[in-house]
């Protein structure tokens, strides 16, 4: 492919030929008169031909310059149309949102009608995924993550942190006299593989009792087991609100400890859908702030 002159030099030529003035071309391109003049001289040297001649206060393009400027103008229109089509496509295509399964199961459903009624909820494709979706290879625009928020190369904003506290079925609460954190040492405790009871007991300078009973890997399964009266669960505040409101579970103690993980919204900074991503982010952050007992922060 033949090497083309610098793009800005061609733009300077097209503007100067159309305005018949270096000064007006400079104003359109938001540069100085000298910058336009320099680009034209550079282009003349590269093409080996004179492109303008001075006439009074104006710069008159040669016939060759007029023909070249016409071709440049057509090329600029093609580029402009391509960019407009790309932007329009970004507005037409669904905004693909990858949801943490537990966020999608417990936090979002009751708020979904409100989101869909808001402009931020227009044309969404919601995917509930047990893995962390890749923004490049999976066609995902927005991710709702659960973790430390230490991903690199992406933009992110905190939605909310969680508190941990013990819950159980009303029947079990009636049988067990649990009035202090220490009383839990003799209670049947349901274990989660990735959220040990040491998170709770260490906050009260108490030893964790020896493990007993089954161990679960899913937080919702732990809550279901607790609702069936199998023991006391260390509940995450974002997942247990519906169970507490319905009376399916009861909170045993007013004390709580902060979870080390949090929910956050993430996206690529170079996404063509940034306007829509920011609108969804703002809605999620505002909704979290309105309904969370822990106010969200600007980021990690």
C-alpha positions in Angstrom: 0.0 0.0 0.0 1.3 3.4 -0.9 2.2 5.6 2.1 -0.2 8.4 2.6 0.7 11.9 3.8 -0.1 12.7 7.5 -3.8 12.7 8.2 -3.7 16.2 9.8 -1.9 17.7 6.8 -4.7 16.4 4.5 -7.3 17.9 6.9 -5.5 21.2 6.8 -5.4 21.1 3.0 -9.2 20.4 2.8 -10.1 23.1 5.3 -7.8 25.7 3.7 -9.1 25.0 0.2 -12.7 25.2 1.3 -12.2 28.4 3.2 -9.5 29.8 0.9 -7.9 31.0 4.1 -5.3 29.6 6.4 -6.7 31.6 9.4 -10.3 30.3 9.0 -9.0 26.8 8.5 -7.0 27.2 11.7 -10.1 28.3 13.5 -12.1 25.3 12.4 -9.3 22.9 13.3 -8.6 24.6 16.7 -4.9 25.2 15.9 -2.8 28.3 15.0 -2.4 29.9 11.6 1.2 28.9 11.7 0.3 25.2 12.3 -1.9 25.1 9.2 0.8 26.9 7.1 3.4 24.4 8.4 1.2 21.4 7.4 0.6 22.8 3.9 4.3 23.4 3.4 5.0 19.8 4.6 2.4 18.5 2.2 3.8 20.5 -0.8 7.3 19.2 0.0 6.0 15.6 0.1 3.9 15.9 -3.1 6.4 18.0 -5.0 3.8 20.5 -6.1 2.6 24.0 -5.1 -0.8 23.8 -3.6 -1.7 27.5 -2.8 -0.9 31.0 -3.9 -1.5 34.1 -2.0 -4.1 36.6 -3.4 -4.6 39.6 -1.2 -5.6 38.3 2.3 -6.7 34.9 0.9 -4.9 31.7 -0.1 -6.1 30.4 -3.5 -5.8 26.6 -4.0 -4.3 25.4 -7.3 -6.5 23.2 -9.5 -4.5 20.2 -8.3 -5.1 21.2 -4.7 -8.8 21.6 -5.3 -9.1 18.0 -6.8 -7.1 16.6 -3.9 -9.2 18.5 -1.3 -12.4 17.2 -2.9 -11.1 13.6 -2.5 -10.1 14.3 1.1 -13.6 15.7 1.8 -15.2 12.6 0.5 -12.9 10.4 2.6 -13.6 12.4 5.7 -17.4 11.9 5.1 -16.9 8.2 4.8 -15.0 8.1 8.0 -17.6 10.3 9.7 -20.4 8.1 8.6 -18.5 5.0 9.8 -18.0 6.5 13.2 -21.7 7.6 13.4 -22.8 4.1 12.4 -20.5 2.6 15.0 -21.9 4.9 17.7 -25.5 4.2 16.6 -24.8 0.4 16.8 -23.5 0.9 20.3 -26.8 2.4 21.2 -28.9 -0.2 19.4 -27.1 -3.3 20.6 -28.1 -4.8 24.1 -26.0 -3.7 27.1 -24.7 -7.1 28.2 -24.5 -7.4 32.0 -22.8 -10.4 33.7 -24.3 -10.9 37.2 -22.8 -12.7 40.2 -25.3 -15.6 40.8 -26.2 -14.5 44.3 -26.6 -10.9 43.4 -28.9 -12.0 40.6 -30.9 -14.3 42.8 -31.3 -12.1 45.9 -30.5 -8.5 45.5 -31.7 -7.7 42.0 -35.1 -9.4 41.5 -37.1 -7.1 43.8 -35.5 -4.1 42.2 -35.7 -5.2 38.6 -39.1 -3.6 37.8 -37.8 -0.3 39.0 -34.6 -0.7 36.9 -36.5 -1.6 33.8 -38.7 1.4 34.2 -35.7 3.7 34.3 -33.8 4.8 31.2 -30.7 3.1 32.6 -32.5 -0.2 32.3 -33.3 0.0 28.6 -32.2 -2.8 26.3 -30.3 -4.9 28.8 -29.2 -8.5 28.4 -28.7 -10.0 31.8 -26.5 -13.1 32.2 -26.2 -14.9 35.6 -22.7 -16.5 35.6 -20.9 -18.5 38.2 -17.5 -17.5 36.7 -15.9 -14.0 36.2 -16.8 -13.1 32.6 -14.1 -11.6 30.4 -14.9 -8.2 28.9 -12.9 -8.9 25.7 -13.8 -12.5 24.8 -17.3 -12.9 26.3 -19.0 -9.9 24.8 -19.8 -8.5 28.2 -20.2 -4.8 28.8 -20.8 -4.6 32.6 -19.9 -7.0 35.3 -21.4 -7.2 38.8 -18.5 -8.8 40.8 -18.1 -10.1 44.3 -14.7 -10.0 45.8 -11.9 -7.7 46.8 -12.2 -5.4 43.7 -8.6 -5.9 42.8 -9.0 -6.6 39.0 -6.5 -4.6 36.9 -7.2 -2.9 33.6 -10.9 -2.1 34.3 -12.9 0.7 35.8 -15.0 -0.2 38.9 -17.2 1.4 41.5 -18.2 -0.1 44.9 -21.9 -0.9 45.3 -22.0 -2.1 48.9 -20.1 -3.9 51.6 -21.7 -6.6 53.6 -22.2 -7.4 57.3 -22.1 -10.9 58.7 -24.3 -12.0 61.6 -25.9 -15.3 62.9 -29.4 -16.4 61.8 -31.5 -19.5 62.3 -35.1 -20.8 62.0 -37.7 -19.4 64.4 -38.1 -22.9 65.8 -34.4 -23.3 66.6 -34.2 -19.8 68.0 -37.0 -20.8 70.4 -35.1 -23.9 71.6 -31.6 -22.3 71.9 -31.0 -19.5 74.5 -28.6 -17.3 72.5 -28.3 -13.9 73.9 -24.5 -13.2 73.5 -21.8 -14.1 71.0 -20.4 -16.5 73.5 -23.7 -18.5 73.6 -23.0 -19.5 70.0 -20.1 -21.6 71.1 -22.5 -24.3 72.2 -25.0 -23.9 69.3 -25.1 -26.1 66.2 -23.2 -24.1 63.6 -23.6 -24.5 59.8 -20.3 -24.2 58.0 -19.4 -22.5 54.8 -16.3 -23.5 52.9 -15.1 -20.0 52.1 -16.6 -18.1 55.1 -15.5 -19.7 58.4 -17.0 -18.9 61.7 -13.6 -17.6 62.8 -14.6 -14.3 61.0 -17.4 -13.9 63.6 -15.7 -15.3 66.8 -12.4 -13.4 66.2 -14.4 -10.2 66.3 -15.3 -11.0 69.9 -12.0 -12.5 71.0 -13.6 -16.0 71.2 -12.1 -19.3 70.0 -13.8 -21.0 67.1 -15.4 -24.3 68.2 -14.4 -27.5 66.6 -16.1 -28.2 63.2 -19.1 -30.4 63.2 -21.9 -31.3 60.8 -21.9 -30.7 57.0 -20.0 -28.0 55.1 -21.5 -26.0 52.3 -19.9 -24.2 49.4 -23.0 -22.1 48.4 -24.3 -19.3 50.5 -27.9 -19.8 49.6 -27.7 -23.5 50.5 -26.5 -22.5 53.9 -29.5 -20.2 54.4 -31.8 -23.0 53.2 -30.3 -25.4 55.7 -30.7 -22.8 58.5 -34.4 -22.3 57.5 -34.9 -26.1 57.8 -33.7 -25.9 61.4 -30.4 -27.7 60.8 -28.3 -25.1 62.6 -27.2 -21.5 62.8 -25.8 -19.8 59.7 -23.4 -16.9 59.4 -25.5 -14.9 57.0 -24.4 -12.2 54.5 -26.6 -9.1 54.9 -27.2 -8.7 51.2 -28.6 -12.2 50.8 -30.7 -12.7 53.9 -33.0 -9.6 54.0 -35.9 -11.4 52.3 -35.7 -14.3 54.6 -35.7 -12.0 57.6 -38.6 -10.0 56.3 -40.7 -13.1 55.7 -39.9 -14.6 59.0 -38.3 -17.7 57.4 -35.1 -16.8 59.4 -34.5 -14.7 62.5 -31.5 -12.7 63.4 -30.1 -14.0 66.8 -27.9 -11.0 67.8 -27.7 -7.3 67.0 -23.9 -7.5 66.6 -22.3 -7.9 63.2 -18.9 -8.1 61.7 -17.9 -6.7 58.3 -17.3 -9.1 55.4 -13.9 -8.9 53.7 -15.6 -9.1 50.3 -17.9 -6.6 48.6 -20.1 -6.2 45.5 -18.9 -3.8 42.8 -19.7 -2.9 39.2 -17.0 -3.1 36.6 -16.5 -2.1 33.0 -13.9 -1.4 30.3 -12.9 2.3 30.1 -12.6 2.0 26.3 -16.1 0.5 25.7 -18.2 2.2 23.0 -21.2 2.0 25.3 -19.7 4.2 28.0 -22.7 6.5 28.1 -25.1 3.7 28.8 -22.7 2.0 31.2 -22.3 5.1 33.3 -26.1 5.5 33.4 -26.5 1.9 34.7 -23.6 2.3 37.1 -25.1 5.5 38.6 -28.5 3.8 39.0 -26.9 0.8 40.8 -24.8 3.0 43.1 -27.8 5.2 43.9 -30.0 2.2 44.6 -27.3 0.6 46.8 -26.9 3.9 48.8 -30.7 4.2 49.3 -31.2 0.6 50.6 -27.9 -0.4 52.1 -27.0 0.2 55.8 -23.4 0.8 54.7 -23.1 3.8 52.3 -21.2 3.0 49.1 -17.8 4.6 48.4 -16.5 6.0 45.1 -14.3 3.0 44.4 -11.7 0.6 45.7 
